[in-house]
């Protein structure tokens, strides 16, 4: 089974790493979509897609889990009605999505995908929140 996880990763932090590890426990391969790839150098999106790619790659390589992951920058289309098909056209095939975002859950569920949540963790430690 292939999974998908989507985020802006501005920056990629320990909470993201924890979610990736949890997703990898449930799938064979994981596609990490770096959303809002066209934005950078702003208050909300300070890093470029390339910088975010390097952050994700470096963290996964240090953890020894990069071999099971594809990292794909994705430009926003800003239209919810076509977002799932847009994303599907840019990434390798996947069976399920890992997300805690209610809108993303709804859009993918309505498109027939299995939607899974990951545990929330702090950005600076790997202690799970309840």
N, CA, C and O atoms as a GROMACS GRO file, in nm:
protein
  520
    1UNK      N    1   0.083  -0.118   0.000
    1UNK     CA    2   0.000   0.000   0.000
    1UNK      C    3   0.088   0.126   0.000
    1UNK      O    4   0.190   0.132   0.069
    2UNK      N    5   0.048   0.224  -0.078
    2UNK     CA    6   0.117   0.353  -0.082
    2UNK      C    7   0.032   0.457  -0.012
    2UNK      O    8  -0.090   0.464  -0.033
    3UNK      N    9   0.095   0.537   0.070
    3UNK     CA   10   0.026   0.643   0.142
    3UNK      C   11   0.072   0.780   0.093
    3UNK      O   12   0.175   0.793   0.027
    4UNK      N   13  -0.007   0.880   0.127
    4UNK     CA   14   0.022   1.019   0.092
    4UNK      C   15   0.008   1.104   0.217
    4UNK      O   16  -0.084   1.085   0.296
    5UNK      N   17   0.100   1.196   0.234
    5UNK     CA   18   0.090   1.295   0.341
    5UNK      C   19   0.122   1.431   0.279
    5UNK      O   20   0.219   1.444   0.204
    6UNK      N   21   0.042   1.531   0.312
    6UNK     CA   22   0.055   1.663   0.250
    6UNK      C   23   0.082   1.766   0.358
    6UNK      O   24   0.020   1.763   0.465
    7UNK      N   25   0.173   1.858   0.331
    7UNK     CA   26   0.198   1.968   0.423
    7UNK      C   27   0.279   2.076   0.354
    7UNK      O   28   0.336   2.054   0.247
    8UNK      N   29   0.284   2.192   0.418
    8UNK     CA   30   0.368   2.300   0.364
    8UNK      C   31   0.512   2.285   0.414
    8UNK      O   32   0.607   2.320   0.344
    9UNK      N   33   0.527   2.232   0.535
    9UNK     CA   34   0.660   2.209   0.594
    9UNK      C   35   0.742   2.337   0.599
    9UNK      O   36   0.854   2.344   0.548
   10UNK      N   37   0.685   2.439   0.663
   10UNK     CA   38   0.747   2.571   0.674
   10UNK      C   39   0.782   2.601   0.820
   10UNK      O   40   0.716   2.685   0.880
   11UNK      N   41   0.881   2.539   0.881
   11UNK     CA   42   0.973   2.439   0.828
   11UNK      C   43   0.927   2.297   0.862
   11UNK      O   44   0.826   2.278   0.930
   12UNK      N   45   1.001   2.199   0.815
   12UNK     CA   46   0.980   2.059   0.852
   12UNK      C   47   1.032   2.043   0.995
   12UNK      O   48   1.149   2.071   1.021
   13UNK      N   49   0.946   1.998   1.087
   13UNK     CA   50   0.985   1.989   1.228
   13UNK      C   51   0.961   1.849   1.283
   13UNK      O   52   0.917   1.759   1.210
   14UNK      N   53   0.991   1.830   1.411
   14UNK     CA   54   0.978   1.697   1.472
   14UNK      C   55   0.836   1.644   1.470
   14UNK      O   56   0.816   1.522   1.464
   15UNK      N   57   0.736   1.730   1.476
   15UNK     CA   58   0.598   1.685   1.464
   15UNK      C   59   0.572   1.624   1.327
   15UNK      O   60   0.505   1.520   1.316
   16UNK      N   61   0.624   1.687   1.222
   16UNK     CA   62   0.612   1.631   1.087
   16UNK      C   63   0.685   1.498   1.078
   16UNK      O   64   0.632   1.401   1.023
   17UNK      N   65   0.806   1.493   1.132
   17UNK     CA   66   0.885   1.369   1.127
   17UNK      C   67   0.811   1.256   1.198
   17UNK      O   68   0.809   1.144   1.149
   18UNK      N   69   0.751   1.286   1.311
   18UNK     CA   70   0.674   1.185   1.384
   18UNK      C   71   0.557   1.134   1.300
   18UNK      O   72   0.531   1.014   1.297
   19UNK      N   73   0.487   1.225   1.232
   19UNK     CA   74   0.373   1.185   1.147
   19UNK      C   75   0.421   1.098   1.032
   19UNK      O   76   0.354   1.001   0.997
   20UNK      N   77   0.534   1.132   0.972
   20UNK     CA   78   0.589   1.052   0.862
   20UNK      C   79   0.624   0.912   0.912
   20UNK      O   80   0.592   0.813   0.847
   21UNK      N   81   0.689   0.903   1.027
   21UNK     CA   82   0.724   0.771   1.082
   21UNK      C   83   0.600   0.688   1.111
   21UNK      O   84   0.596   0.568   1.083
   22UNK      N   85   0.498   0.752   1.168
   22UNK     CA   86   0.374   0.681   1.198
   22UNK      C   87   0.307   0.632   1.069
   22UNK      O   88   0.259   0.519   1.064
   23UNK      N   89   0.306   0.714   0.967
   23UNK     CA   90   0.248   0.674   0.839
   23UNK      C   91   0.325   0.558   0.778
   23UNK      O   92   0.265   0.466   0.723
   24UNK      N   93   0.458   0.560   0.789
   24UNK     CA   94   0.539   0.453   0.733
   24UNK      C   95   0.518   0.319   0.806
   24UNK      O   96   0.548   0.213   0.750
   25UNK      N   97   0.468   0.324   0.929
   25UNK     CA   98   0.434   0.201   1.000
   25UNK      C   99   0.311   0.134   0.937
   25UNK      O  100   0.287   0.015   0.959
   26UNK      N  101   0.233   0.211   0.860
   26UNK     CA  102   0.108   0.161   0.806
   26UNK      C  103   0.107   0.144   0.654
   26UNK      O  104   0.007   0.102   0.596
   27UNK      N  105   0.217   0.176   0.589
   27UNK     CA  106   0.221   0.161   0.443
   27UNK      C  107   0.360   0.119   0.398
   27UNK      O  108   0.458   0.129   0.472
   28UNK      N  109   0.368   0.072   0.274
   28UNK     CA  110   0.495   0.027   0.217
   28UNK      C  111   0.580   0.145   0.170
   28UNK      O  112   0.701   0.148   0.192
   29UNK      N  113   0.514   0.239   0.105
   29UNK     CA  114   0.581   0.360   0.055
   29UNK      C  115   0.496   0.479   0.093
   29UNK      O  116   0.375   0.469   0.106
   30UNK      N  117   0.562   0.593   0.109
   30UNK     CA  118   0.493   0.716   0.146
   30UNK      C  119   0.533   0.827   0.050
   30UNK      O  120   0.651   0.850   0.025
   31UNK      N  121   0.434   0.896  -0.002
   31UNK     CA  122   0.456   1.014  -0.085
   31UNK      C  123   0.437   1.136   0.005
   31UNK      O  124   0.332   1.152   0.067
   32UNK      N  125   0.537   1.220   0.011
   32UNK     CA  126   0.529   1.343   0.088
   32UNK      C  127   0.512   1.457  -0.012
   32UNK      O  128   0.604   1.492  -0.085
   33UNK      N  129   0.392   1.515  -0.013
   33UNK     CA  130   0.363   1.627  -0.103
   33UNK      C  131   0.393   1.757  -0.030
   33UNK      O  132   0.334   1.786   0.074
   34UNK      N  133   0.484   1.834  -0.084
   34UNK     CA  134   0.517   1.965  -0.029
   34UNK      C  135   0.423   2.066  -0.093
   34UNK      O  136   0.444   2.109  -0.206
   35UNK      N  137   0.319   2.104  -0.019
   35UNK     CA  138   0.217   2.193  -0.070
   35UNK      C  139   0.262   2.338  -0.076
   35UNK      O  140   0.362   2.377  -0.015
   36UNK      N  141   0.186   2.416  -0.149
   36UNK     CA  142   0.214   2.559  -0.166
   36UNK      C  143   0.356   2.581  -0.216
   36UNK      O  144   0.426   2.673  -0.172
   37UNK      N  145   0.397   2.496  -0.309
   37UNK     CA  146   0.536   2.499  -0.358
   37UNK      C  147   0.572   2.629  -0.429
   37UNK      O  148   0.690   2.662  -0.441
   38UNK      N  149   0.472   2.703  -0.475
   38UNK     CA  150   0.500   2.827  -0.547
   38UNK      C  151   0.528   2.945  -0.455
   38UNK      O  152   0.570   3.051  -0.501
   39UNK      N  153   0.504   2.928  -0.325
   39UNK     CA  154   0.520   3.040  -0.231
   39UNK      C  155   0.653   3.033  -0.157
   39UNK      O  156   0.699   2.926  -0.119
   40UNK      N  157   0.713   3.148  -0.137
   40UNK     CA  158   0.835   3.159  -0.057
   40UNK      C  159   0.859   3.306  -0.024
   40UNK      O  160   0.796   3.395  -0.080
   41UNK      N  161   0.950   3.328   0.067
   41UNK     CA  162   0.994   3.462   0.104
   41UNK      C  163   0.881   3.551   0.157
   41UNK      O  164   0.882   3.673   0.139
   42UNK      N  165   0.783   3.487   0.223
   42UNK     CA  166   0.677   3.562   0.289
   42UNK      C  167   0.676   3.522   0.436
   42UNK      O  168   0.743   3.427   0.476
   43UNK      N  169   0.599   3.595   0.515
   43UNK     CA  170   0.592   3.565   0.658
   43UNK      C  171   0.541   3.423   0.683
   43UNK      O  172   0.598   3.350   0.765
   44UNK      N  173   0.435   3.382   0.612
   44UNK     CA  174   0.378   3.250   0.632
   44UNK      C  175   0.452   3.139   0.557
   44UNK      O  176   0.443   3.022   0.593
   45UNK      N  177   0.524   3.175   0.455
   45UNK     CA  178   0.596   3.078   0.372
   45UNK      C  179   0.739   3.127   0.347
   45UNK      O  180   0.772   3.168   0.235
   46UNK      N  181   0.823   3.124   0.450
   46UNK     CA  182   0.957   3.182   0.434
   46UNK      C  183   1.052   3.100   0.346
   46UNK      O  184   1.145   3.156   0.289
   47UNK      N  185   1.030   2.969   0.335
   47UNK     CA  186   1.125   2.885   0.264
   47UNK      C  187   1.076   2.849   0.124
   47UNK      O  188   0.956   2.839   0.100
   48UNK      N  189   1.170   2.831   0.032
   48UNK     CA  190   1.136   2.788  -0.103
   48UNK      C  191   1.102   2.640  -0.102
   48UNK      O  192   1.130   2.570  -0.004
   49UNK      N  193   1.041   2.592  -0.210
   49UNK     CA  194   1.011   2.449  -0.222
   49UNK      C  195   1.140   2.367  -0.218
   49UNK      O  196   1.143   2.259  -0.159
   50UNK      N  197   1.244   2.419  -0.280
   50UNK     CA  198   1.373   2.349  -0.279
   50UNK      C  199   1.432   2.338  -0.139
   50UNK      O  200   1.486   2.234  -0.102
   51UNK      N  201   1.422   2.446  -0.063
   51UNK     CA  202   1.472   2.443   0.074
   51UNK      C  203   1.391   2.344   0.160
   51UNK      O  204   1.448   2.271   0.241
   52UNK      N  205   1.260   2.343   0.140
   52UNK     CA  206   1.176   2.250   0.215
   52UNK      C  207   1.206   2.106   0.175
   52UNK      O  208   1.209   2.016   0.259
   53UNK      N  209   1.226   2.083   0.045
   53UNK     CA  210   1.264   1.950  -0.002
   53UNK      C  211   1.391   1.904   0.071
   53UNK      O  212   1.398   1.791   0.120
   54UNK      N  213   1.490   1.991   0.076
   54UNK     CA  214   1.617   1.956   0.143
   54UNK      C  215   1.597   1.928   0.293
   54UNK      O  216   1.661   1.839   0.348
   55UNK      N  217   1.510   2.006   0.359
   55UNK     CA  218   1.482   1.981   0.501
   55UNK      C  219   1.423   1.842   0.521
   55UNK      O  220   1.467   1.766   0.607
   56UNK      N  221   1.323   1.809   0.440
   56UNK     CA  222   1.257   1.679   0.451
   56UNK      C  223   1.356   1.569   0.420
   56UNK      O  224   1.369   1.473   0.497
   57UNK      N  225   1.426   1.581   0.308
   57UNK     CA  226   1.523   1.480   0.267
   57UNK      C  227   1.629   1.457   0.375
   57UNK      O  228   1.659   1.342   0.409
   58UNK      N  229   1.685   1.563   0.427
   58UNK     CA  230   1.791   1.552   0.529
   58UNK      C  231   1.741   1.482   0.655
   58UNK      O  232   1.810   1.397   0.711
   59UNK      N  233   1.621   1.518   0.699
   59UNK     CA  234   1.565   1.457   0.820
   59UNK      C  235   1.539   1.308   0.798
   59UNK      O  236   1.569   1.227   0.886
   60UNK      N  237   1.483   1.273   0.684
   60UNK     CA  238   1.452   1.132   0.656
   60UNK      C  239   1.579   1.050   0.635
   60UNK      O  240   1.587   0.934   0.675
   61UNK      N  241   1.677   1.110   0.572
   61UNK     CA  242   1.805   1.040   0.552
   61UNK      C  243   1.873   1.014   0.686
   61UNK      O  244   1.928   0.906   0.708
   62UNK      N  245   1.870   1.112   0.777
   62UNK     CA  246   1.929   1.096   0.910
   62UNK      C  247   1.859   0.985   0.988
   62UNK      O  248   1.922   0.918   1.071
   63UNK      N  249   1.730   0.966   0.963
   63UNK     CA  250   1.653   0.862   1.031
   63UNK      C  251   1.662   0.727   0.960
   63UNK      O  252   1.612   0.627   1.011
   64UNK      N  253   1.724   0.725   0.842
   64UNK     CA  254   1.738   0.600   0.767
   64UNK      C  255   1.608   0.552   0.704
   64UNK      O  256   1.591   0.432   0.683
   65UNK      N  257   1.517   0.644   0.674
   65UNK     CA  258   1.388   0.603   0.618
   65UNK      C  259   1.361   0.665   0.481
   65UNK      O  260   1.250   0.653   0.430
   66UNK      N  261   1.459   0.728   0.421
   66UNK     CA  262   1.436   0.796   0.294
   66UNK      C  263   1.404   0.698   0.181
   66UNK      O  264   1.332   0.736   0.088
   67UNK      N  265   1.453   0.576   0.186
   67UNK     CA  266   1.436   0.481   0.077
   67UNK      C  267   1.291   0.446   0.049
   67UNK      O  268   1.259   0.401  -0.061
   68UNK      N  269   1.204   0.467   0.144
   68UNK     CA  270   1.062   0.431   0.129
   68UNK      C  271   0.973   0.552   0.100
   68UNK      O  272   0.851   0.544   0.113
   69UNK      N  273   1.036   0.663   0.062
   69UNK     CA  274   0.962   0.789   0.049
   69UNK      C  275   0.988   0.854  -0.086
   69UNK      O  276   1.099   0.850  -0.139
   70UNK      N  277   0.883   0.915  -0.142
   70UNK     CA  278   0.895   1.005  -0.257
   70UNK      C  279   0.856   1.143  -0.208
   70UNK      O  280   0.753   1.158  -0.142
   71UNK      N  281   0.935   1.244  -0.240
   71UNK     CA  282   0.904   1.382  -0.203
   71UNK      C  283   0.869   1.457  -0.331
   71UNK      O  284   0.948   1.461  -0.425
   72UNK      N  285   0.750   1.518  -0.332
   72UNK     CA  286   0.702   1.585  -0.453
   72UNK      C  287   0.651   1.725  -0.419
   72UNK      O  288   0.553   1.737  -0.346
   73UNK      N  289   0.715   1.832  -0.470
   73UNK     CA  290   0.660   1.966  -0.453
   73UNK      C  291   0.532   1.980  -0.535
   73UNK      O  292   0.526   1.934  -0.649
   74UNK      N  293   0.430   2.044  -0.477
   74UNK     CA  294   0.301   2.058  -0.543
   74UNK      C  295   0.256   2.205  -0.537
   74UNK      O  296   0.249   2.264  -0.430
   75UNK      N  297   0.225   2.260  -0.652
   75UNK     CA  298   0.174   2.397  -0.661
   75UNK      C  299   0.024   2.395  -0.632
   75UNK      O  300  -0.047   2.308  -0.680
   76UNK      N  301  -0.023   2.492  -0.554
   76UNK     CA  302  -0.165   2.503  -0.521
   76UNK      C  303  -0.246   2.541  -0.645
   76UNK      O  304  -0.199   2.614  -0.732
   77UNK      N  305  -0.370   2.490  -0.650
   77UNK     CA  306  -0.463   2.532  -0.755
   77UNK      C  307  -0.571   2.624  -0.699
   77UNK      O  308  -0.641   2.690  -0.775
   78UNK      N  309  -0.585   2.629  -0.566
   78UNK     CA  310  -0.681   2.717  -0.497
   78UNK      C  311  -0.826   2.696  -0.541
   78UNK      O  312  -0.904   2.790  -0.546
   79UNK      N  313  -0.859   2.571  -0.574
   79UNK     CA  314  -0.998   2.532  -0.605
   79UNK      C  315  -1.021   2.395  -0.546
   79UNK      O  316  -0.969   2.295  -0.596
   80UNK      N  317  -1.098   2.391  -0.438
   80UNK     CA  318  -1.120   2.265  -0.368
   80UNK      C  319  -1.181   2.158  -0.456
   80UNK      O  320  -1.150   2.040  -0.439
   81UNK      N  321  -1.266   2.195  -0.551
   81UNK     CA  322  -1.335   2.098  -0.635
   81UNK      C  323  -1.240   2.015  -0.721
   81UNK      O  324  -1.272   1.902  -0.759
   82UNK      N  325  -1.123   2.069  -0.752
   82UNK     CA  326  -1.029   1.996  -0.838
   82UNK      C  327  -0.898   1.960  -0.767
   82UNK      O  328  -0.807   1.903  -0.829
   83UNK      N  329  -0.887   1.994  -0.639
   83UNK     CA  330  -0.759   1.976  -0.570
   83UNK      C  331  -0.714   1.831  -0.565
   83UNK      O  332  -0.597   1.802  -0.589
   84UNK      N  333  -0.804   1.738  -0.534
   84UNK     CA  334  -0.765   1.597  -0.524
   84UNK      C  335  -0.718   1.546  -0.661
   84UNK      O  336  -0.616   1.479  -0.669
   85UNK      N  337  -0.791   1.577  -0.767
   85UNK     CA  338  -0.749   1.530  -0.899
   85UNK      C  339  -0.619   1.598  -0.942
   85UNK      O  340  -0.536   1.535  -1.008
   86UNK      N  341  -0.601   1.724  -0.907
   86UNK     CA  342  -0.475   1.793  -0.936
   86UNK      C  343  -0.359   1.723  -0.866
   86UNK      O  344  -0.256   1.695  -0.928
   87UNK      N  345  -0.376   1.695  -0.739
   87UNK     CA  346  -0.271   1.628  -0.663
   87UNK      C  347  -0.243   1.489  -0.720
   87UNK      O  348  -0.128   1.449  -0.736
   88UNK      N  349  -0.350   1.417  -0.750
   88UNK     CA  350  -0.336   1.282  -0.806
   88UNK      C  351  -0.258   1.284  -0.938
   88UNK      O  352  -0.188   1.187  -0.970
   89UNK      N  353  -0.271   1.392  -1.015
   89UNK     CA  354  -0.201   1.401  -1.143
   89UNK      C  355  -0.052   1.428  -1.128
   89UNK      O  356   0.024   1.412  -1.224
   90UNK      N  357  -0.009   1.469  -1.008
   90UNK     CA  358   0.131   1.508  -0.988
   90UNK      C  359   0.215   1.409  -0.910
   90UNK      O  360   0.338   1.417  -0.912
   91UNK      N  361   0.151   1.316  -0.840
   91UNK     CA  362   0.225   1.224  -0.752
   91UNK      C  363   0.205   1.080  -0.797
   91UNK      O  364   0.111   1.050  -0.870
   92UNK      N  365   0.294   0.989  -0.752
   92UNK     CA  366   0.272   0.847  -0.781
   92UNK      C  367   0.140   0.798  -0.720
   92UNK      O  368   0.087   0.862  -0.630
   93UNK      N  369   0.088   0.686  -0.769
   93UNK     CA  370  -0.039   0.633  -0.716
   93UNK      C  371  -0.032   0.608  -0.565
   93UNK      O  372   0.072   0.569  -0.512
   94UNK      N  373  -0.146   0.631  -0.498
   94UNK     CA  374  -0.154   0.608  -0.354
   94UNK      C  375  -0.293   0.554  -0.320
   94UNK      O  376  -0.389   0.576  -0.393
   95UNK      N  377  -0.301   0.483  -0.207
   95UNK     CA  378  -0.426   0.421  -0.164
   95UNK      C  379  -0.492   0.497  -0.050
   95UNK      O  380  -0.614   0.496  -0.037
   96UNK      N  381  -0.411   0.562   0.033
   96UNK     CA  382  -0.466   0.630   0.150
   96UNK      C  383  -0.389   0.759   0.174
   96UNK      O  384  -0.278   0.779   0.124
   97UNK      N  385  -0.453   0.846   0.252
   97UNK     CA  386  -0.390   0.973   0.287
   97UNK      C  387  -0.387   0.987   0.438
   97UNK      O  388  -0.482   0.948   0.507
   98UNK      N  389  -0.278   1.041   0.488
   98UNK     CA  390  -0.262   1.068   0.630
   98UNK      C  391  -0.273   1.218   0.651
   98UNK      O  392  -0.192   1.295   0.599
   99UNK      N  393  -0.374   1.259   0.726
   99UNK     CA  394  -0.396   1.402   0.750
   99UNK      C  395  -0.481   1.422   0.874
   99UNK      O  396  -0.564   1.338   0.908
  100UNK      N  397  -0.460   1.533   0.940
  100UNK     CA  398  -0.544   1.574   1.052
  100UNK      C  399  -0.625   1.698   1.016
  100UNK      O  400  -0.695   1.752   1.101
  101UNK      N  401  -0.617   1.742   0.892
  101UNK     CA  402  -0.688   1.860   0.846
  101UNK      C  403  -0.831   1.822   0.805
  101UNK      O  404  -0.848   1.740   0.715
  102UNK      N  405  -0.933   1.879   0.870
  102UNK     CA  406  -1.071   1.840   0.840
  102UNK      C  407  -1.112   1.858   0.693
  102UNK      O  408  -1.182   1.773   0.638
  103UNK      N  409  -1.069   1.966   0.629
  103UNK     CA  410  -1.104   1.986   0.489
  103UNK      C  411  -1.037   1.880   0.401
  103UNK      O  412  -1.102   1.823   0.313
  104UNK      N  413  -0.911   1.855   0.424
  104UNK     CA  414  -0.840   1.753   0.347
  104UNK      C  415  -0.904   1.617   0.369
  104UNK      O  416  -0.921   1.540   0.274
  105UNK      N  417  -0.940   1.586   0.492
  105UNK     CA  418  -1.009   1.460   0.521
  105UNK      C  419  -1.136   1.448   0.438
  105UNK      O  420  -1.160   1.345   0.375
  106UNK      N  421  -1.216   1.553   0.436
  106UNK     CA  422  -1.343   1.551   0.364
  106UNK      C  423  -1.322   1.535   0.213
  106UNK      O  424  -1.388   1.453   0.150
  107UNK      N  425  -1.231   1.614   0.156
  107UNK     CA  426  -1.209   1.610   0.012
  107UNK      C  427  -1.163   1.472  -0.035
  107UNK      O  428  -1.210   1.422  -0.137
  108UNK      N  429  -1.070   1.412   0.039
  108UNK     CA  430  -1.019   1.282  -0.001
  108UNK      C  431  -1.119   1.170   0.028
  108UNK      O  432  -1.130   1.075  -0.050
  109UNK      N  433  -1.190   1.181   0.136
  109UNK     CA  434  -1.294   1.083   0.168
  109UNK      C  435  -1.402   1.083   0.060
  109UNK      O  436  -1.444   0.977   0.014
  110UNK      N  437  -1.445   1.202   0.019
  110UNK     CA  438  -1.545   1.214  -0.087
  110UNK      C  439  -1.494   1.161  -0.221
  110UNK      O  440  -1.574   1.124  -0.307
  111UNK      N  441  -1.363   1.157  -0.239
  111UNK     CA  442  -1.303   1.104  -0.361
  111UNK      C  443  -1.274   0.955  -0.351
  111UNK      O  444  -1.217   0.896  -0.443
  112UNK      N  445  -1.313   0.893  -0.240
  112UNK     CA  446  -1.301   0.749  -0.225
  112UNK      C  447  -1.173   0.698  -0.163
  112UNK      O  448  -1.146   0.578  -0.166
  113UNK      N  449  -1.094   0.786  -0.108
  113UNK     CA  450  -0.969   0.744  -0.045
  113UNK      C  451  -0.988   0.711   0.102
  113UNK      O  452  -1.073   0.769   0.170
  114UNK      N  453  -0.909   0.617   0.150
  114UNK     CA  454  -0.904   0.589   0.292
  114UNK      C  455  -0.827   0.702   0.359
  114UNK      O  456  -0.715   0.735   0.318
  115UNK      N  457  -0.886   0.762   0.460
  115UNK     CA  458  -0.825   0.875   0.530
  115UNK      C  459  -0.786   0.829   0.669
  115UNK      O  460  -0.867   0.774   0.743
  116UNK      N  461  -0.659   0.853   0.705
  116UNK     CA  462  -0.608   0.815   0.836
  116UNK      C  463  -0.550   0.936   0.905
  116UNK      O  464  -0.493   1.024   0.840
  117UNK      N  465  -0.565   0.941   1.036
  117UNK     CA  466  -0.506   1.050   1.114
  117UNK      C  467  -0.378   1.001   1.179
  117UNK      O  468  -0.360   0.881   1.201
  118UNK      N  469  -0.290   1.095   1.211
  118UNK     CA  470  -0.170   1.065   1.286
  118UNK      C  471  -0.180   1.135   1.421
  118UNK      O  472  -0.254   1.232   1.437
  119UNK      N  473  -0.104   1.083   1.518
  119UNK     CA  474  -0.103   1.146   1.650
  119UNK      C  475  -0.038   1.282   1.641
  119UNK      O  476   0.056   1.303   1.564
  120UNK      N  477  -0.087   1.374   1.720
  120UNK     CA  478  -0.024   1.506   1.730
  120UNK      C  479   0.095   1.496   1.824
  120UNK      O  480   0.088   1.432   1.928
  121UNK      N  481   0.204   1.560   1.786
  121UNK     CA  482   0.321   1.570   1.872
  121UNK      C  483   0.366   1.715   1.872
  121UNK      O  484   0.328   1.793   1.786
  122UNK      N  485   0.447   1.749   1.969
  122UNK     CA  486   0.499   1.885   1.973
  122UNK      C  487   0.605   1.901   1.864
  122UNK      O  488   0.658   1.803   1.813
  123UNK      N  489   0.633   2.023   1.830
  123UNK     CA  490   0.731   2.050   1.725
  123UNK      C  491   0.874   2.029   1.774
  123UNK      O  492   0.965   2.011   1.694
  124UNK      N  493   0.892   2.031   1.906
  124UNK     CA  494   1.028   2.026   1.960
  124UNK      C  495   1.060   1.896   2.032
  124UNK      O  496   1.175   1.874   2.069
  125UNK      N  497   0.961   1.810   2.052
  125UNK     CA  498   0.988   1.679   2.112
  125UNK      C  499   0.896   1.578   2.048
  125UNK      O  500   0.805   1.614   1.973
  126UNK      N  501   0.918   1.452   2.076
  126UNK     CA  502   0.836   1.349   2.015
  126UNK      C  503   0.733   1.295   2.113
  126UNK      O  504   0.676   1.188   2.090
  127UNK      N  505   0.708   1.367   2.222
  127UNK     CA  506   0.605   1.325   2.317
  127UNK      C  507   0.467   1.345   2.256
  127UNK      O  508   0.436   1.453   2.206
  128UNK      N  509   0.386   1.242   2.262
  128UNK     CA  510   0.252   1.248   2.201
  128UNK      C  511   0.158   1.331   2.287
  128UNK      O  512   0.162   1.325   2.410
  129UNK      N  513   0.072   1.407   2.222
  129UNK     CA  514  -0.036   1.480   2.288
  129UNK      C  515  -0.159   1.390   2.293
  129UNK      O  516  -0.180   1.308   2.204
  130UNK      N  517  -0.239   1.406   2.395
  130UNK     CA  518  -0.362   1.329   2.402
  130UNK      C  519  -0.480   1.417   2.375
  130UNK      O  520  -0.594   1.370   2.376
   0.00000   0.00000   0.00000
